[in-house]
């Protein structure tokens, strides 16, 4: 069995993977010709299954609820279905997101071990975060990360250090041995993550928000992303024209998209979307 994905080149939306012998029917159903969609056949190692998603989630220390929020689905049972079904591959963009998080985790482990090796330390302190608020307040820099992944990463580091005979002691987030950097200071030294946000419309009381809320996030490495959503911060939209007037059209595949309702959560989600521009 071979599989393909459908890529909407106008809206940057990926659908699938689907069995390649069904792809023409899927394209017709989605209006592929009208909307400028193209297909791309996947190599065998680009098709991933539920058991792989379950293992990846376990390695990252994430719950079903966390995965659902990260990939933008409203029900945890959808993630549970992806993990349990062996007859359908995991959605392409979902696996791409998991893969990026695994790569980030592997990089963090490698960097930490390299620093420890170079220091010659025989004992190491590692932080364990109680919840997301603890991580956001006390992690050394606001990186948009998840506390569950940070904990899973530190558990893996501790396991490797144990094999090497290096003693590990655990501290809570408030006593994280890496100094916290206050990102409220706009200086280059105090804002190494580089993200800038324009989210004022989302922070207004609901009744004072415009009908369509426009948010921006920028980063020197990742560029700039504009997110248009409704006043409930649900769904994604784009401004389009029919040669007569401009109007807002919902972006395909974002029916269940929802932004967090708090400032830190909105920033964290915008940063994640900017790093993963092919999510929607």
Phi, psi and omega per residue, in radians:
X1 nan 2.264 3.045
X2 -1.904 2.674 -3.081
X3 -2.239 2.629 3.100
X4 -2.338 2.812 3.007
X5 -2.049 2.737 3.077
X6 -1.902 2.218 -3.128
X7 -2.007 2.113 3.049
X8 -1.460 1.856 -3.031
X9 -1.280 -0.245 3.125
X10 -1.512 -0.721 -3.050
X11 -1.889 0.020 3.079
X12 1.023 0.765 3.126
X13 -1.911 2.379 3.105
X14 -1.940 2.316 3.103
X15 -2.065 2.488 3.062
X16 1.929 -2.937 0.244
X17 -1.384 2.642 3.064
X18 -2.133 2.687 3.000
X19 -0.970 2.326 -3.013
X20 -1.062 -0.492 -3.141
X21 -1.330 -0.104 3.062
X22 -1.830 -0.044 -2.924
X23 -1.144 -0.657 3.139
X24 -1.111 -0.728 3.111
X25 -1.116 -0.716 3.117
X26 -1.129 -0.738 3.135
X27 -1.048 -0.773 -3.129
X28 -1.118 -0.722 -3.133
X29 -1.125 -0.618 -3.128
X30 -1.541 -0.019 -3.133
X31 1.275 0.744 -3.015
X32 -1.001 -0.731 -3.115
X33 -1.164 -0.800 -3.097
X34 -1.109 -0.687 -3.028
X35 -1.742 0.162 3.022
X36 1.289 0.599 -3.129
X37 -1.456 2.624 3.062
X38 -2.254 2.826 3.116
X39 -1.957 2.730 3.100
X40 -2.507 2.109 3.127
X41 -1.310 2.463 -3.098
X42 -1.676 2.458 2.980
X43 -1.250 2.732 -3.110
X44 -0.930 -0.639 -3.106
X45 -1.386 -0.011 3.068
X46 -1.692 -0.046 3.100
X47 -1.805 2.180 -3.052
X48 -2.220 2.671 -2.951
X49 -2.106 2.984 -3.021
X50 -0.988 -0.705 -3.116
X51 -1.137 -0.546 3.088
X52 -1.207 -0.681 3.092
X53 -1.098 -0.718 3.134
X54 -1.104 -0.780 3.124
X55 -1.095 -0.777 -3.138
X56 -1.080 -0.747 3.121
X57 -1.079 -0.711 3.131
X58 -1.142 -0.737 3.119
X59 -1.082 -0.591 -3.121
X60 -1.512 -0.125 3.118
X61 1.250 0.429 -3.032
X62 -1.729 2.525 3.062
X63 -1.478 2.932 3.039
X64 -1.009 -0.703 -3.131
X65 -1.093 -0.731 -3.129
X66 -1.150 -0.741 3.111
X67 -1.081 -0.760 3.129
X68 -1.009 -0.764 -3.135
X69 -1.175 -0.728 -3.087
X70 -1.123 -0.728 -3.079
X71 -1.624 -0.027 2.987
X72 1.467 0.567 3.012
X73 -1.922 2.658 -2.962
X74 -1.567 -0.255 -3.067
X75 -2.226 2.363 3.125
X76 -1.178 -0.415 -3.131
X77 -1.144 -0.393 3.079
X78 -1.177 -0.775 3.097
X79 -1.124 -0.717 3.118
X80 -1.063 -0.675 3.110
X81 -1.129 -0.746 3.111
X82 -1.014 -0.726 -3.087
X83 -1.234 -0.570 -3.007
X84 -1.575 -0.436 -3.062
X85 -1.448 2.285 3.114
X86 -1.821 -0.015 -3.104
X87 -1.738 -0.173 3.128
X88 -2.229 2.381 3.096
X89 -1.209 2.796 3.014
X90 -1.168 2.400 3.106
X91 -0.871 2.432 -2.995
X92 -0.990 -0.829 -3.092
X93 -1.216 -0.538 3.100
X94 -1.119 -0.827 3.134
X95 -1.148 -0.651 3.115
X96 -1.042 -0.676 3.097
X97 -1.145 -0.789 3.116
X98 -1.058 -0.746 -3.104
X99 -1.096 -0.713 3.113
X100 -1.123 -0.700 3.131
X101 -1.165 -0.662 3.087
X102 -1.144 -0.686 3.106
X103 -1.129 -0.737 3.105
X104 -1.086 -0.705 3.136
X105 -1.128 -0.785 3.132
X106 -1.077 -0.697 3.111
X107 -1.118 -0.719 3.131
X108 -1.120 -0.713 3.126
X109 -1.129 -0.792 -3.129
X110 -1.071 -0.796 -3.118
X111 -1.107 -0.772 -3.130
X112 -1.092 -0.770 -3.141
X113 -1.148 -0.626 3.114
X114 -1.120 -0.773 3.130
X115 -1.109 -0.745 -3.139
X116 -1.132 -0.752 3.117
X117 -1.045 -0.774 -3.100
X118 -1.190 -0.493 -3.112
X119 -1.375 -0.370 -3.087
X120 1.243 0.317 -3.085
X121 -1.148 2.532 3.056
X122 -1.861 -0.227 3.006
X123 -2.339 2.523 -3.090
X124 -2.373 2.401 3.018
X125 -1.710 2.327 3.060
X126 -2.169 2.515 -3.121
X127 -1.569 2.589 3.029
X128 -2.221 2.192 -2.987
X129 -1.671 2.349 -3.112
X130 -1.320 -0.637 -3.081
X131 -2.857 -3.140 -3.093
X132 -1.137 -0.664 3.130
X133 -1.094 -0.696 3.090
X134 -1.070 -0.778 3.134
X135 -1.123 -0.822 -3.115
X136 -1.079 -0.630 -3.085
X137 -1.389 -0.560 -2.932
X138 -2.083 -0.182 3.064
X139 -1.116 2.617 -2.940
X140 -1.109 -0.424 3.066
X141 -2.631 2.529 3.135
X142 -1.298 1.768 -3.045
X143 -1.938 0.132 -3.127
X144 1.274 0.240 -3.075
X145 -1.412 2.972 3.120
X146 -1.804 2.387 -3.108
X147 -1.140 -0.572 -3.135
X148 -1.114 -0.709 3.137
X149 -1.186 -0.707 3.114
X150 -1.051 -0.738 3.115
X151 -1.141 -0.770 3.126
X152 -1.094 -0.674 3.120
X153 -1.123 -0.795 3.134
X154 -1.162 -0.575 3.066
X155 -1.108 -0.705 3.122
X156 -1.166 -0.721 3.091
X157 -1.062 -0.765 -3.141
X158 -1.087 -0.678 3.130
X159 -1.098 -0.780 -3.136
X160 -1.155 -0.736 3.126
X161 -1.107 -0.627 3.095
X162 -1.069 -0.720 3.081
X163 -1.073 -0.523 -3.109
X164 -1.546 -0.011 3.123
X165 1.411 0.324 3.125
X166 -1.716 2.235 -3.088
X167 -1.328 2.384 3.118
X168 -2.041 2.287 2.992
X169 -2.059 2.564 -3.070
X170 -1.853 2.450 3.075
X171 -2.252 2.747 3.096
X172 -1.356 2.956 -3.032
X173 -1.013 -0.651 -3.117
X174 -1.114 -0.398 3.133
X175 -1.901 0.461 3.078
X176 -0.912 2.202 -3.070
X177 -1.198 -0.283 3.096
X178 -1.550 2.146 -3.049
X179 -1.013 2.451 3.120
X180 -1.379 2.433 3.088
X181 -1.838 2.208 -3.123
X182 -1.432 1.896 -3.097
X183 -1.372 0.008 3.039
X184 -1.257 -0.323 3.079
X185 -1.448 2.173 -3.026
X186 -1.430 0.177 -3.116
X187 -1.297 2.751 -3.107
X188 -1.082 -0.656 -3.100
X189 -1.229 -0.547 -3.028
X190 -1.709 0.023 3.106
X191 -2.347 1.053 -3.051
X192 -1.212 -0.315 3.135
X193 -1.248 -0.458 2.972
X194 1.403 0.024 -3.099
X195 -1.387 2.416 2.974
X196 -2.188 2.533 -3.004
X197 -2.253 2.574 2.927
X198 -2.216 1.647 -3.051
X199 -2.237 0.383 -3.046
X200 -1.003 -0.695 -3.084
X201 -1.107 -0.613 -3.125
X202 -1.274 -0.391 -3.099
X203 -1.521 -0.116 3.073
X204 -1.251 2.685 2.973
X205 -0.953 2.587 -3.023
X206 -0.895 -0.780 -3.059
X207 -1.207 -0.271 3.139
X208 -1.724 -0.085 3.129
X209 -1.313 2.614 2.983
X210 -1.134 2.819 -3.108
X211 -1.045 -0.646 3.018
X212 -2.043 2.141 -3.070
X213 -1.666 2.255 -3.134
X214 -1.949 2.211 -3.105
X215 -2.183 2.645 3.106
X216 -2.341 2.554 2.978
X217 -2.414 2.445 -3.114
X218 -2.334 2.653 3.095
X219 -2.670 2.413 -3.116
X220 -0.985 -0.590 -3.096
X221 -1.503 -0.710 -2.979
X222 -1.682 -0.211 -3.140
X223 1.608 -2.619 -3.065
X224 -2.219 2.456 3.109
X225 -2.222 2.329 3.008
X226 -1.874 2.275 3.085
X227 -2.094 2.129 3.063
X228 -1.894 2.191 3.141
X229 -2.373 3.097 3.138
X230 -1.550 -3.124 -3.028
X231 -1.212 -0.264 3.030
X232 -1.590 0.062 -3.125
X233 1.079 0.659 -3.127
X234 -2.226 2.379 -3.092
X235 1.409 2.693 3.053
X236 -2.083 2.507 -3.031
X237 -2.312 2.826 3.018
X238 -2.364 2.645 3.112
X239 -1.534 2.101 -3.095
X240 -2.224 2.960 -3.127
X241 -2.295 2.490 3.025
X242 -1.936 0.449 -3.125
X243 1.275 -0.046 3.079
X244 -2.003 -0.761 -3.115
X245 -2.658 2.851 3.011
X246 -1.644 2.489 3.114
X247 -2.642 2.883 -3.125
X248 -1.675 2.327 3.130
X249 -2.164 2.340 3.135
X250 -1.214 2.364 3.119
X251 -1.242 2.299 -3.117
X252 -1.000 2.443 3.075
X253 1.455 0.145 -3.095
X254 -2.043 0.393 -3.119
X255 -1.016 -0.618 -3.077
X256 -1.763 0.192 3.125
X257 -1.188 2.396 3.114
X258 -2.633 2.302 3.064
X259 -1.530 2.613 3.005
X260 -1.030 2.843 -3.078
X261 -1.738 -0.097 3.139
X262 -1.851 2.747 -3.050
X263 -1.049 -0.830 -3.126
X264 -1.083 -0.712 -3.139
X265 -1.158 -0.705 3.107
X266 -1.071 -0.801 3.138
X267 -1.095 -0.745 -3.141
X268 -1.072 -0.738 -3.121
X269 -1.225 -0.699 3.111
X270 -1.112 -0.715 3.107
X271 -1.094 -0.705 3.119
X272 -1.125 -0.754 -3.138
X273 -1.123 -0.658 3.129
X274 -1.117 -0.698 3.119
X275 -1.259 -0.254 -3.048
X276 -2.300 1.128 -2.989
X277 -1.130 -0.274 -3.141
X278 -1.611 0.212 -3.115
X279 -1.138 -0.698 -3.081
X280 -2.202 nan nan
